[in-house]
Amino acid sequence: MRSWWSAGASAPAAAASDAHTAQASHALRDLLDDPAIPASVRRELAADFARIEALLDKLERGDLHVAVFGRVSVGKSALGNALLGEAAFETGVLHGTTVDANQRRWVEAGGSGLHLIDTPGINELSGEAREKLAFDVAEVSDLVIFVVDGDMTQSERDALATLARTDRPVILALNKADRYSDDESQRLLERLREHASGLVQPQNVVACAAQPADRRVIEVDADGRERERREPRAPDIAALRERLIAVCEREGKTLSALNASLFAGRVSDQVAEKIAQTRREVADKLIRQYCIAKGIAVALNPIPVADLLAAAALDAALIMHLGKVYGFPLTRSEAGQLIATICAQLVALMGAIWGVHLVASALKGASAGLSTVVTAGAQGALAWYATTLVGRAAEQYLVAGKSWGEAGPKRVVQDIVSNLDRDSILREAREEILARLRRKPA
């Protein structure tokens, strides 16, 4: 059944909005059912996945969420009550009346309608927590009513600019318009349109009075005595209601679908970052484990060149293991080719280090192993460092989808060499290797 705000929409517009809704629902469902998302990531983003479920339900019902924003005491809650036609939101003159986001159903027709969301004041004295809550509500709203009660302050202009960047339509409502004369009200509206230029459509800047001041009525009794009484006035929100319904009629489902799609995109980015972070953490541990294994193997092996061959085998195993971590399994042949590419760049950049490594290996054989204690820590540390470079380079290649990118392997390896603190790595490696050698039985 069509929503009440889209009842007057043309058939092509209704078809387009239905297509947008289907597309957004598909994106949300794909994200929700993606088997590639690890359970740990789902647990960490549990609140976001719960919101995806809620958005899917919202799209199916055809509901729209409208957030009411503004400074403390501009009459946000009173405006919400006026739109609802009931005292649903608490009002008061003190700061902090609206502490938590509050949501009430406004209009319902055929199971579909608008949800109005009252929010804390964006300049609450309690600090950033409530302001953040308000912006969080805006992110899950389809449309924003930004309420002011006079010319805009700098903080209001900043908040309006931030809200406009959320890609939500904004209606700028000048509340308490009953305090001004007609001329003053018109001048204020023009001033607000200037402030909101490029952020709010001119026709979406309107005046209203959610809780107008009582009218003074002077009554004269039969004896000619005057008596004053106060007569409540009804809220004047016709212009605001008209603009709100016009926006909903024109964009209705598309607004809701856009919001859902934007949220799905943000969650997808978060999921990708969490997966990447998890992979980085696993890769860090993996590279360190292979560094230790390679460093010990090289330090303990007294046979010339054999330690280097063992090290090459460990590097190949490391690269194959990293391939599995990043979802790009590699054959031993592919791993060997990758090592050859990386080592070719390392030799070009660090010939002196590799020369020292080879000299240390030869020294072991010439001294019949007597110099092993002297050279083991240094040689093992160099092997550790080499594996760190090989692992980091392979990791960059895999992160880029088995590609060196436009700059090629030379630039990738060069950047890794430049960004790693060689001295600290060698120092840590020597200490770790020697400590492990001391623990080994004679």
C-alpha positions in Angstrom: 0.0 0.0 0.0 1.3 3.5 -0.9 2.2 5.9 1.9 0.0 8.9 2.5 2.7 11.4 1.5 3.2 9.7 -1.9 -0.5 9.4 -2.7 -0.3 12.4 -5.1 2.9 11.3 -6.8 2.9 10.6 -10.5 3.3 7.0 -11.7 6.8 7.5 -13.1 7.9 9.1 -9.8 6.4 6.3 -7.8 8.1 3.7 -10.0 11.4 5.5 -9.5 11.0 5.7 -5.8 10.1 2.0 -5.7 13.3 1.2 -7.6 15.4 3.2 -5.2 13.8 1.4 -2.3 14.5 -2.0 -3.8 18.1 -1.1 -4.6 18.7 0.1 -1.0 17.0 -3.0 0.5 19.2 -5.2 -1.7 22.3 -3.4 -0.6 21.3 -3.8 3.1 20.4 -7.4 2.7 23.7 -8.2 0.9 25.7 -6.6 3.7 23.7 -8.4 6.4 24.1 -11.8 4.7 27.7 -11.4 3.5 29.4 -14.7 4.5 32.9 -13.1 4.1 32.4 -10.9 7.2 34.1 -12.6 10.2 32.1 -13.3 13.4 34.5 -11.0 15.3 33.7 -8.1 13.1 29.9 -8.7 13.4 30.3 -8.8 17.2 32.2 -5.5 17.2 29.7 -3.8 14.9 26.6 -5.5 16.5 24.8 -2.1 16.9 25.3 -1.2 13.3 24.0 -4.6 12.1 21.0 -4.2 14.4 20.4 -0.8 12.8 20.6 -2.4 9.3 17.8 -4.8 10.4 15.7 -1.8 11.6 16.3 0.1 8.3 15.1 -2.9 6.3 11.9 -3.0 8.4 11.6 0.7 7.9 11.9 0.5 4.1 9.3 -2.3 4.0 6.9 -0.2 6.0 7.6 2.9 3.9 8.2 5.1 7.0 10.2 8.3 7.1 12.1 9.7 10.1 12.2 13.4 10.6 14.7 14.9 13.2 14.1 18.2 14.9 17.3 20.1 15.5 18.3 23.4 17.1 19.8 25.2 20.0 18.5 24.8 23.6 15.2 26.6 24.2 14.4 27.5 20.6 11.2 25.4 21.0 12.1 22.1 19.3 10.0 20.0 21.6 7.1 22.4 21.5 7.3 22.4 17.7 7.2 18.6 17.7 4.2 18.6 20.0 2.4 21.1 17.7 3.1 18.9 14.6 1.9 15.8 16.5 -1.1 17.6 17.9 -0.4 16.2 21.4 2.0 16.8 24.3 4.4 14.0 23.3 7.7 15.7 24.1 8.6 17.3 27.3 9.1 21.1 27.2 10.7 23.5 29.6 12.7 26.6 30.0 15.8 25.1 31.5 18.7 23.7 29.5 18.8 20.0 29.1 15.0 19.3 29.1 15.5 16.9 26.2 18.3 14.6 27.4 17.9 11.6 25.1 16.6 11.3 21.6 12.9 10.8 21.7 10.7 9.4 19.0 7.0 9.4 18.5 4.8 8.3 15.6 3.1 11.3 13.9 0.8 10.4 11.1 -0.2 6.9 10.2 -2.1 5.8 7.1 -2.3 2.2 5.8 0.6 1.1 8.0 2.9 3.8 6.8 3.7 7.2 8.1 6.2 9.7 9.6 8.2 9.3 12.7 9.2 12.6 14.4 12.4 12.6 16.4 13.1 15.2 19.1 16.7 15.7 20.0 18.9 17.4 22.6 20.0 21.0 22.0 23.1 21.1 19.9 24.7 23.6 22.3 23.9 21.7 25.5 26.1 22.8 28.4 26.9 19.2 29.3 29.3 19.0 26.4 30.0 16.9 23.4 28.1 13.7 24.4 24.6 15.2 23.8 25.7 17.0 20.7 27.1 13.8 19.3 23.8 12.1 20.1 22.0 14.7 18.1 24.2 14.2 15.1 23.9 10.4 15.4 20.1 10.8 15.2 20.5 13.0 12.1 22.4 10.2 10.4 19.5 7.8 10.7 16.9 10.4 9.8 15.6 11.1 6.3 14.9 14.8 6.7 15.9 17.5 9.2 13.9 20.4 10.6 16.4 22.9 11.8 14.7 25.3 14.3 15.9 28.8 15.1 14.2 31.7 16.9 16.0 34.6 15.4 19.0 35.5 13.3 21.4 32.6 13.2 24.5 32.4 15.5 27.8 31.2 14.3 27.4 27.9 16.0 24.0 27.4 14.3 25.5 28.2 10.9 28.3 25.7 11.6 25.7 23.0 12.7 23.6 23.7 9.6 26.6 23.3 7.3 27.4 20.0 9.0 23.9 18.7 8.6 23.8 19.7 5.0 26.8 17.5 4.4 24.8 14.5 5.6 22.9 14.7 2.3 19.6 15.1 4.1 17.0 17.7 3.0 16.7 20.4 5.5 13.8 22.7 6.4 14.9 25.8 8.3 12.1 26.9 10.6 11.9 30.3 12.2 10.0 29.5 15.4 8.5 32.0 17.8 7.6 34.2 14.8 4.7 35.7 16.8 7.3 37.8 18.7 8.0 39.8 15.5 5.9 42.1 13.3 5.1 40.9 9.8 7.9 43.2 8.3 10.4 42.0 10.9 9.5 38.4 10.2 10.0 38.8 6.5 13.3 40.5 7.0 14.4 37.7 9.3 13.4 35.0 6.7 15.4 36.8 4.0 18.4 37.0 6.4 18.1 33.3 7.1 17.9 32.5 3.4 21.1 34.3 3.0 22.8 32.3 5.8 21.4 29.1 4.4 22.3 29.8 0.7 23.5 26.6 -0.9 22.5 24.6 2.1 18.7 24.9 2.2 16.3 25.6 -0.7 14.8 29.1 -0.3 11.2 27.7 -0.3 12.2 25.5 2.7 12.9 28.5 4.9 9.6 29.1 6.7 8.2 30.9 9.8 6.1 29.3 12.5 5.0 29.7 16.1 4.7 26.4 17.9 3.6 27.9 21.2 2.6 31.5 20.5 2.1 33.9 23.4 -1.4 34.2 24.9 -3.5 36.9 23.4 -4.5 39.7 25.8 -8.2 40.2 26.0 -9.8 43.2 27.8 -13.4 42.6 28.9 -15.7 45.3 30.2 -18.5 44.2 32.6 -21.9 45.7 33.0 -20.6 48.3 35.4 -17.9 49.5 33.0 -15.1 47.9 34.8 -12.3 46.5 32.7 -10.8 43.0 33.3 -7.9 41.5 31.5 -7.6 37.8 30.7 -5.2 35.7 28.7 -6.5 33.7 25.8 -4.3 30.8 24.5 -3.6 30.9 20.8 -3.3 27.8 18.6 0.1 26.9 17.1 0.8 28.5 13.7 2.6 25.7 11.8 0.7 25.7 8.6 3.6 26.8 6.4 6.0 24.3 8.0 3.5 21.5 7.7 2.9 22.4 4.0 6.6 22.3 3.2 7.2 19.1 5.1 4.4 17.3 3.3 5.5 18.8 0.0 9.0 17.4 0.4 7.6 14.0 1.5 5.3 13.9 -1.5 8.1 14.8 -3.9 10.8 12.6 -2.5 9.2 10.3 0.1 10.6 6.8 -0.4 13.7 8.1 -2.2 14.7 10.0 0.9 14.4 6.9 3.0 16.2 4.8 0.4 19.0 7.3 0.2 19.5 7.3 3.9 19.6 3.5 4.0 22.1 3.4 1.2 24.3 6.0 2.8 24.2 4.1 6.0 25.0 0.8 4.2 28.0 2.5 2.6 29.3 3.7 5.9 28.9 0.3 7.6 30.5 -1.4 4.5 33.5 0.9 4.9 33.6 0.1 8.6 33.5 -3.6 7.9 36.2 -3.3 5.3 38.4 -1.4 7.8 37.8 -3.9 10.6 38.6 -6.8 8.3 41.7 -5.0 7.1 42.7 -4.2 10.8 42.2 -7.9 11.7 44.2 -9.0 8.8 47.0 -6.5 9.7 47.1 -7.8 13.2 47.3 -11.5 12.0 49.9 -10.5 9.5 52.0 -8.7 12.1 52.0 -11.8 14.4 52.7 -14.1 11.4 55.6 -12.0 10.2 57.1 -11.9 13.7 56.8 -15.7 14.0 58.6 -16.2 10.8 61.2 -13.6 11.7 62.0 -15.6 14.9 62.0 -18.9 13.1 64.3 -17.6 10.3 66.6 -15.7 12.7 67.1 -18.8 14.9 67.5 -21.1 11.9 70.2 -18.9 10.4 72.0 -18.3 13.7 72.2 -22.1 14.5 73.1 -23.4 11.1 76.9 -23.7 10.8 76.9 -24.8 7.2 77.8 -22.1 4.6 74.9 -21.1 2.3 72.6 -23.8 3.8 71.2 -21.3 6.2 70.4 -19.0 3.4 68.6 -21.8 1.6 66.6 -22.6 4.7 65.8 -18.9 5.1 64.5 -18.7 1.5 62.2 -21.7 2.2 60.8 -19.9 5.3 60.2 -16.7 3.3 58.3 -18.7 0.7 56.2 -20.3 3.4 55.6 -16.8 4.9 54.4 -15.4 1.6 52.1 -18.3 1.0 50.6 -17.9 4.5 50.1 -14.2 4.0 48.3 -14.9 0.8 45.8 -17.0 2.7 45.3 -14.2 5.3 44.5 -11.7 2.6 42.3 -14.0 0.6 44.8 -14.5 -2.3 46.2 -18.0 -2.0 49.6 -18.4 -3.7 51.3 -21.4 -5.2 54.9 -22.1 -4.2 55.9 -21.0 -7.7 54.0 -17.7 -7.3 55.6 -17.2 -3.9 59.0 -17.9 -5.4 58.5 -15.3 -8.1 57.3 -12.8 -5.6 60.4 -13.4 -3.4 62.6 -13.0 -6.5 61.0 -9.6 -7.4 61.2 -8.3 -3.8 64.8 -9.5 -3.3 65.9 -8.0 -6.6 64.8 -4.6 -5.3 66.3 -5.2 -1.9 69.7 -6.1 -3.4 69.7 -2.9 -5.5 68.8 -0.8 -2.4 70.8 -2.6 0.3 73.8 -4.4 -1.3 76.0 -3.7 1.7 73.7 -5.5 4.1 73.4 -8.6 2.0 77.2 -8.5 1.6 77.6 -8.6 5.4 75.1 -11.4 5.6 77.1 -13.5 3.1 80.4 -12.8 4.8 79.0 -13.9 8.1 77.8 -17.1 6.5 81.3 -17.8 5.0 82.9 -17.0 8.3 81.0 -19.8 10.0 82.5 -22.4 7.7 86.0 -21.1 7.8 86.2 -21.2 11.6 84.6 -24.7 11.8 81.7 -23.2 13.8 84.0 -21.6 16.5 82.8 -18.1 15.5 79.1 -19.0 15.6 78.6 -17.5 19.0 80.2 -14.3 17.8 78.3 -14.0 14.5 75.0 -15.9 15.3 73.2 -13.0 16.8 74.3 -10.5 14.1 73.5 -12.9 11.2 70.2 -14.0 12.7 69.3 -10.4 13.2 70.0 -9.6 9.5 67.9 -12.6 8.5 65.1 -11.3 10.8 65.3 -7.9 9.2 65.3 -9.4 5.7 62.2 -11.4 6.5 60.5 -8.3 7.9 61.2 -6.5 4.6 60.0 -9.4 2.5 56.9 -9.9 4.6 55.9 -6.2 4.5 56.5 -5.9 0.8 54.5 -9.1 0.1 51.7 -7.7 2.4 51.5 -4.5 0.4 51.3 -6.5 -2.8 48.5 -8.5 -1.5 46.6 -5.6 0.1 46.6 -4.0 -3.4 45.0 -7.1 -4.8 48.1 -8.8 -6.0 49.4 -5.7 -7.6 52.4 -3.4 -7.2 50.3 -0.4 -8.3 51.4 2.3 -10.8 54.7 3.0 -9.0 55.9 -0.6 -9.3 57.8 -2.9 -6.9 60.8 -0.6 -6.7 58.9 2.2 -5.1 56.9 -0.1 -2.8 60.1 -1.7 -1.5 61.9 1.6 -1.2 59.1 3.1 0.9 59.1 0.1 3.2 62.9 0.3 3.7 62.6 4.0 4.3 59.7 3.7 6.9 61.2 0.8 8.9 63.6 1.6 11.8 66.4 -0.8 10.9 68.5 -0.2 14.0 65.6 -0.9 16.4 64.6 -4.0 14.5 68.1 -5.4 14.5 68.5 -4.6 18.2 65.3 -6.3 19.0 66.2 -9.3 16.8 69.6 -9.7 18.4 68.2 -9.6 21.9 65.4 -12.1 21.1 67.7 -14.5 19.2 70.4 -14.5 21.8 67.9 -15.0 24.6 66.4 -18.0 22.8 69.9 -19.4 22.1 70.8 -19.2 25.8 67.6 -21.1 26.7 68.5 -24.0 24.4 70.2 -27.0 26.1 73.9 -27.4 25.4 
